[in-house]
Amino acid sequence: MTTFDYGPIEFYAIAFDGDRPGPAVLQAIDDLVATGTVNLLDLVFVRRSPEGEIETLDVSDTVDDGAPALDLVGLAGHEDIQYLADSLEPGTSAAIVVVELLWAKAFAAALYDAGGAVIAREGIPAPVVNAFLSEYAD
């Protein structure tokens, strides 16, 4: 059976009201890493002040702030970060989160060995799933 060094990764761009996401977001990421669900590969925060100034903060530079440890840094490219920063309204912030899906690593290897390939994938955000199910589930 094929063994991959890394499983599939996911790249998230997440917007927040205010200048930062809050400690609960970092704690949730830490919890996912601690349980072996994901491997955190990169995490970058961007914020735009009410005056319009952009500040970018790579979490690898915030070790003293209790930020999670990163396995790899730099997967979120400069163009990705700039695109996200340009889309921010004054007084808001955003994050780029890149995670390896550890739970899917063996599945990806099995697909590869079987000659299979993922040809489509669509993510549905949790608020949409929950709103739909609360309205239409039995």
C-alpha positions as CSV (number, residue, x, y, z in Angstrom):
1,M,0.0,0.0,0.0
2,T,1.2,3.5,-0.8
3,T,2.2,5.7,2.1
4,F,1.9,9.5,1.7
5,D,4.0,11.8,3.8
6,Y,1.0,14.2,3.9
7,G,-2.7,13.7,3.5
8,P,-5.0,16.1,1.7
9,I,-4.9,19.7,2.8
10,E,-7.6,22.3,3.0
11,F,-7.1,26.1,2.7
12,Y,-9.6,28.3,4.5
13,A,-10.1,32.1,4.2
14,I,-12.1,33.2,7.2
15,A,-13.5,36.7,7.9
16,F,-14.1,38.1,11.4
17,D,-15.8,41.2,12.7
18,G,-13.4,43.3,14.7
19,D,-9.6,43.3,14.7
20,R,-9.0,39.7,15.8
21,P,-10.8,36.3,16.1
22,G,-10.3,35.8,19.8
23,P,-8.6,33.1,21.8
24,A,-11.4,30.5,21.3
25,V,-10.4,30.2,17.7
26,L,-6.8,29.3,18.5
27,Q,-8.0,26.9,21.2
28,A,-10.3,25.1,18.7
29,I,-7.3,24.7,16.3
30,D,-5.1,23.5,19.2
31,D,-7.9,20.9,20.1
32,L,-8.0,19.6,16.5
33,V,-4.3,19.2,16.4
34,A,-4.2,17.6,19.8
35,T,-6.8,15.0,18.9
36,G,-4.9,14.1,15.6
37,T,-7.7,15.3,13.4
38,V,-5.6,17.9,11.5
39,N,-2.1,19.0,11.2
40,L,-1.7,22.8,11.2
41,L,0.5,23.7,8.3
42,D,0.0,27.5,8.1
43,L,-1.9,30.2,9.8
44,V,-1.9,33.9,9.0
45,F,-4.0,36.8,10.4
46,V,-4.7,40.0,8.5
47,R,-6.5,43.0,9.9
48,R,-7.5,46.4,8.6
49,S,-7.7,49.2,11.1
50,P,-10.6,51.6,11.2
51,E,-8.3,54.1,9.4
52,G,-7.6,51.5,6.6
53,E,-4.1,50.4,7.6
54,I,-3.3,46.7,6.9
55,E,-1.4,44.5,9.3
56,T,-0.4,40.9,8.6
57,L,0.6,38.6,11.4
58,D,2.0,35.1,10.8
59,V,1.2,32.9,13.8
60,S,4.7,31.5,13.7
61,D,5.8,35.0,14.9
62,T,3.5,34.8,17.9
63,V,4.8,31.9,19.9
64,D,4.7,33.9,23.1
65,D,1.0,34.5,22.6
66,G,0.1,30.9,23.1
67,A,-0.4,30.3,19.4
68,P,-0.4,26.7,18.1
69,A,2.8,25.2,16.7
70,L,3.0,25.0,12.9
71,D,4.3,22.0,11.0
72,L,5.1,24.0,7.8
73,V,5.0,27.7,7.2
74,G,4.5,29.6,4.0
75,L,1.9,27.6,2.2
76,A,-0.3,30.7,2.2
77,G,1.4,32.6,-0.4
78,H,1.9,36.4,-0.6
79,E,-0.7,36.7,-3.3
80,D,-3.3,34.8,-1.2
81,I,-2.6,37.1,1.8
82,Q,-2.7,40.2,-0.3
83,Y,-6.0,39.1,-1.9
84,L,-7.5,38.5,1.5
85,A,-6.2,41.9,2.8
86,D,-7.6,43.8,-0.1
87,S,-11.1,42.4,0.6
88,L,-11.2,43.5,4.2
89,E,-13.4,46.4,5.3
90,P,-12.0,48.8,7.9
91,G,-12.2,47.5,11.4
92,T,-12.4,43.8,10.3
93,S,-9.9,40.9,10.2
94,A,-9.4,37.6,8.5
95,A,-7.3,34.4,8.8
96,I,-5.9,32.0,6.3
97,V,-5.8,28.5,7.8
98,V,-4.0,25.6,6.0
99,V,-4.5,22.2,7.5
100,E,-3.6,18.7,6.6
101,L,-6.6,16.3,7.0
102,L,-4.9,13.5,9.0
103,W,-8.1,11.5,9.1
104,A,-8.0,11.3,5.3
105,K,-4.4,10.3,4.8
106,A,-5.0,6.5,4.7
107,F,-8.1,7.0,2.6
108,A,-6.2,9.1,0.1
109,A,-3.5,6.3,-0.2
110,A,-6.2,3.6,-0.6
111,L,-7.9,5.7,-3.4
112,Y,-4.5,6.1,-5.1
113,D,-3.7,2.4,-4.9
114,A,-7.1,1.6,-6.4
115,G,-6.6,3.9,-9.3
116,G,-9.2,6.3,-7.9
117,A,-9.0,10.1,-7.9
118,V,-11.2,12.7,-6.3
119,I,-12.8,14.5,-9.2
120,A,-15.0,16.9,-7.3
121,R,-15.4,18.1,-3.7
122,E,-17.8,20.7,-2.3
123,G,-17.7,22.0,1.2
124,I,-20.9,23.2,2.8
125,P,-20.3,25.6,5.8
126,A,-21.7,24.4,9.2
127,P,-24.1,27.3,9.6
128,V,-25.8,26.4,6.3
129,V,-26.0,22.7,7.2
130,N,-27.4,23.4,10.6
131,A,-30.0,25.9,9.3
132,F,-31.1,23.5,6.6
133,L,-31.4,20.5,9.0
134,S,-33.2,22.5,11.7
135,E,-35.8,23.4,9.1
136,Y,-36.1,20.1,7.2
137,A,-35.0,17.2,9.5
138,D,-37.6,15.0,11.1
